[in-house]
Amino acid sequence: MLKPLPLLLIFFSTILIEVFFVSIFTQSIPNQLKFTLIENIDFYIDLLSSNPSMAFKLILIDNPVFIVQRLDELKSNQIWGVYFMPINIITLLVLSLYISRAKKLEMNSYQWSGIWFASIILIFSMLYLRIQTCCTSGPTWLLEIWIFSQVNGPLGNVAMWQNLYIKLIDIFTLIQFFIASIGATIIYMIFHTELFNKKSS
């Protein structure tokens, strides 16, 4: 039986890793943790009584549970934010559960390589950001926000990036799901098939 403490340590470590890399790329550290679900709990309770389907959609899909963000110290405007939606949290918890299990099963280096690769893919597929310099009105998937930043960038072939963005804008969710599926499939094969049971050299 898995103990909750190691599981939670792995879970919070994955959150710290996400925020760490965003901090590196933005060259600034977060200065606020905002629990949006708790702050709006009265609104959600009222909505649950009047429109349960809308409330569940807002809670489970549309709104983050919490945001790790960097605020402008003078204007209090958000410079960047990492948004942890319910799907992010569920994915990270399941991933943490598998990593905890891997430690108990004493996986070989070949299996651990697959676990780390799959973890990176899953974290990448679930990373939602809002960056002020990219003019996004709300949290956006990492790949989409990167391509959008190239469209508005001063260097490179702007027309090429713009055409790419226009072609992909309607299928970003499908791409995100496909990438997440690759990570989930690798995790499944490591733990539930013999494919990754090769002996370490």
C-alpha positions as CSV (number, residue, x, y, z in Angstrom):
1,M,0.0,0.0,0.0
2,L,1.3,3.4,-1.0
3,K,1.9,6.0,1.7
4,P,0.3,9.4,1.2
5,L,3.4,11.4,2.2
6,P,5.8,10.2,-0.6
7,L,2.9,10.6,-3.1
8,L,2.3,14.2,-2.1
9,L,6.0,15.0,-2.1
10,I,6.2,13.7,-5.7
11,F,3.0,15.6,-6.7
12,F,4.3,18.9,-5.2
13,S,7.7,18.3,-6.8
14,T,6.1,18.1,-10.3
15,I,4.4,21.5,-9.6
16,L,7.7,23.0,-8.5
17,I,9.4,21.7,-11.6
18,E,6.8,23.3,-13.9
19,V,7.0,26.7,-12.1
20,F,10.9,26.4,-12.0
21,F,11.1,26.1,-15.8
22,V,8.6,28.9,-16.4
23,S,10.7,31.1,-14.0
24,I,13.9,30.3,-16.0
25,F,12.3,31.2,-19.3
26,T,10.7,34.4,-18.0
27,Q,13.7,35.3,-15.9
28,S,11.5,36.1,-12.9
29,I,10.2,34.2,-9.8
30,P,6.6,33.9,-8.7
31,N,5.4,36.2,-5.9
32,Q,1.8,35.0,-5.4
33,L,-0.2,31.8,-5.0
34,K,-3.9,32.4,-5.8
35,F,-6.5,29.8,-4.9
36,T,-9.3,30.8,-7.3
37,L,-11.6,27.9,-6.4
38,I,-11.6,28.9,-2.7
39,E,-11.9,32.6,-3.5
40,N,-15.1,32.0,-5.5
41,I,-16.6,29.3,-3.4
42,D,-19.8,31.3,-2.6
43,F,-20.4,31.9,-6.3
44,Y,-20.0,28.2,-7.1
45,I,-22.3,27.1,-4.3
46,D,-25.0,29.4,-5.6
47,L,-24.5,28.3,-9.1
48,L,-24.6,24.6,-8.1
49,S,-28.1,25.1,-6.7
50,S,-29.4,27.0,-9.8
51,N,-27.4,25.4,-12.6
52,P,-25.5,22.3,-11.6
53,S,-24.2,21.4,-15.1
54,M,-22.8,24.9,-15.6
55,A,-21.2,24.9,-12.2
56,F,-19.5,21.5,-12.8
57,K,-18.3,22.8,-16.2
58,L,-16.8,25.9,-14.6
59,I,-15.2,24.0,-11.7
60,L,-13.9,21.0,-13.6
61,I,-13.0,22.4,-17.0
62,D,-13.0,26.2,-17.4
63,N,-11.4,27.6,-14.2
64,P,-8.1,26.8,-12.4
65,V,-8.0,25.4,-8.9
66,F,-5.0,27.6,-8.2
67,I,-2.5,29.9,-10.0
68,V,1.2,30.4,-9.4
69,Q,2.0,33.8,-10.7
70,R,4.3,36.8,-10.9
71,L,2.7,40.1,-10.3
72,D,4.1,43.6,-11.1
73,E,5.1,44.9,-7.7
74,L,3.9,48.5,-8.6
75,K,0.8,47.9,-10.6
76,S,-0.2,44.5,-9.3
77,N,-0.8,43.3,-12.9
78,Q,0.0,39.7,-13.8
79,I,3.3,39.4,-15.6
80,W,2.9,35.6,-16.0
81,G,0.9,32.8,-14.4
82,V,0.9,29.0,-14.4
83,Y,-2.7,27.8,-14.2
84,F,-3.4,24.5,-12.6
85,M,-6.8,23.3,-13.9
86,P,-8.5,20.2,-12.4
87,I,-7.3,18.1,-15.4
88,N,-3.7,19.2,-14.6
89,I,-4.1,18.2,-11.0
90,I,-5.7,14.8,-11.8
91,T,-2.9,14.1,-14.3
92,L,-0.1,15.0,-11.9
93,L,-1.7,13.0,-9.1
94,V,-2.0,9.9,-11.3
95,L,1.6,10.4,-12.6
96,S,2.8,10.8,-9.0
97,L,1.0,7.6,-8.1
98,Y,2.9,5.7,-10.9
99,I,6.2,7.2,-9.9
100,S,5.6,6.1,-6.3
101,R,4.8,2.6,-7.5
102,A,7.9,2.5,-9.7
103,K,10.1,3.3,-6.7
104,K,8.6,0.3,-4.8
105,L,8.9,-2.0,-7.8
106,E,12.6,-1.2,-8.2
107,M,12.4,-0.4,-11.9
108,N,15.5,-0.8,-14.0
109,S,17.2,2.2,-15.8
110,Y,15.5,1.4,-19.1
111,Q,12.1,1.6,-17.4
112,W,13.0,4.7,-15.5
113,S,14.1,6.4,-18.8
114,G,10.6,5.7,-20.2
115,I,9.0,7.0,-17.1
116,W,10.9,10.3,-17.2
117,F,10.2,10.7,-20.9
118,A,6.5,10.0,-20.4
119,S,6.4,12.4,-17.4
120,I,7.9,15.2,-19.5
121,I,5.4,14.6,-22.3
122,L,2.5,14.6,-19.9
123,I,3.6,17.7,-18.0
124,F,4.2,19.5,-21.3
125,S,0.7,18.6,-22.6
126,M,-0.9,19.9,-19.4
127,L,1.0,23.2,-18.9
128,Y,-1.3,26.2,-19.2
129,L,0.2,29.7,-19.1
130,R,-0.7,33.3,-19.4
131,I,2.1,35.6,-20.3
132,Q,1.5,39.4,-20.5
133,T,4.0,39.9,-23.4
134,C,2.1,37.4,-25.6
135,C,-1.2,39.4,-25.3
136,T,-3.2,36.3,-24.2
137,S,-6.5,37.1,-22.7
138,G,-6.5,33.9,-20.6
139,P,-4.5,30.7,-19.8
140,T,-3.3,29.0,-23.0
141,W,-1.5,25.7,-23.6
142,L,2.3,26.1,-23.7
143,L,2.7,25.1,-27.4
144,E,0.0,27.4,-28.6
145,I,1.4,30.4,-26.6
146,W,4.9,29.7,-28.0
147,I,3.7,29.7,-31.6
148,F,1.6,32.8,-30.9
149,S,4.7,34.5,-29.5
150,Q,6.6,33.8,-32.8
151,V,3.7,35.4,-34.7
152,N,4.2,38.6,-32.7
153,G,8.0,38.3,-32.5
154,P,10.2,40.9,-34.2
155,L,12.6,38.3,-35.7
156,G,12.2,35.4,-38.0
157,N,9.6,34.6,-40.7
158,V,6.4,36.1,-39.2
159,A,4.2,35.1,-42.1
160,M,5.3,31.5,-41.8
161,W,4.4,31.4,-38.1
162,Q,1.1,33.2,-38.7
163,N,0.1,30.7,-41.4
164,L,1.1,27.8,-39.0
165,Y,-0.9,29.3,-36.2
166,I,-4.0,29.8,-38.4
167,K,-3.8,26.2,-39.6
168,L,-3.4,24.8,-36.0
169,I,-5.7,27.1,-34.0
170,D,-8.7,24.8,-34.4
171,I,-6.9,21.6,-33.6
172,F,-4.6,22.6,-30.7
173,T,-6.9,20.6,-28.3
174,L,-6.5,17.5,-30.5
175,I,-2.8,17.9,-30.7
176,Q,-2.7,18.3,-26.9
177,F,-4.8,15.2,-26.4
178,F,-2.5,13.2,-28.9
179,I,0.7,14.3,-27.0
180,A,-0.9,13.4,-23.7
181,S,-2.0,10.0,-25.1
182,I,1.6,9.2,-26.1
183,G,2.8,9.9,-22.5
184,A,-0.1,7.9,-21.0
185,T,0.5,5.0,-23.4
186,I,4.2,4.8,-22.4
187,I,3.3,4.7,-18.7
188,Y,0.8,2.0,-19.4
189,M,3.3,-0.1,-21.3
190,I,5.9,0.2,-18.6
191,F,3.6,-0.9,-15.8
192,H,1.2,-3.3,-17.6
193,T,3.2,-4.9,-20.4
194,E,6.5,-6.7,-20.8
195,L,7.8,-4.3,-23.5
196,F,10.0,-2.2,-21.1
197,N,11.2,-5.1,-19.0
198,K,14.6,-5.2,-20.8
199,K,17.5,-5.7,-18.4
200,S,19.7,-2.7,-17.8
201,S,23.2,-3.0,-19.3
